[in-house]
Amino acid sequence: MPIKRAHLYISGRVQGVFFRAWTAESAQRLGLGGWVRNLVDGRVEAVYEGDPAKVDRMIELSREGPPRARVDAVLDDYSEPPQGLVAFEVRRTA
């Protein structure tokens, strides 16, 4: 089964609105591996790995965010090979 990896940088009103918790719950519900964390510049960084269709769905969800968030932009990178991530975690701010 092919595995897809997406590395996203999400900007807007994405900190202090439960974006990381919402991302983790959504990714876990889809069965994705990866992680999410806040960045000191106010963005959120996320990595999703798993079934290509489910990764694509998570990217769509990330463009919307949770109800209190406002997503202005999502920069995505697909150049990194999958690393075999099977669990999804919330990481500390970088």
TAQUIDA-V539843 format. One record per residue. N is the residue number from 1. PHI is phi in whole degrees, -180 to 180 (999 if undefined). Layout:
n: (N;N)
phi: (PHI;PHI)
This chain:
n: (1;2;3;4;5;6;7;8;9;10;11;12;13;14;15;16;17;18;19;20;21;22;23;24;25;26;27;28;29;30;31;32;33;34;35;36;37;38;39;40;41;42;43;44;45;46;47;48;49;50;51;52;53;54;55;56;57;58;59;60;61;62;63;64;65;66;67;68;69;70;71;72;73;74;75;76;77;78;79;80;81;82;83;84;85;86;87;88;89;90;91;92;93;94)
phi: (999;-70;-118;-114;-125;-128;-118;-118;-123;-113;-122;132;-91;-124;-115;80;-127;66;-62;-64;-63;-62;-62;-61;-63;-66;-66;-64;-62;-84;79;-93;-99;139;-160;-144;-155;-80;-110;-64;-84;97;-87;-116;-112;-142;-125;-122;-135;153;-55;-54;-66;-73;-64;-60;-65;-67;-64;-59;-62;-65;-72;-99;76;-72;-54;-87;-87;-134;-93;-93;-157;-132;-98;-122;-137;-116;-80;-83;-73;-57;-111;76;-72;-116;-102;-118;-134;-96;-101;-70;-58;-107)
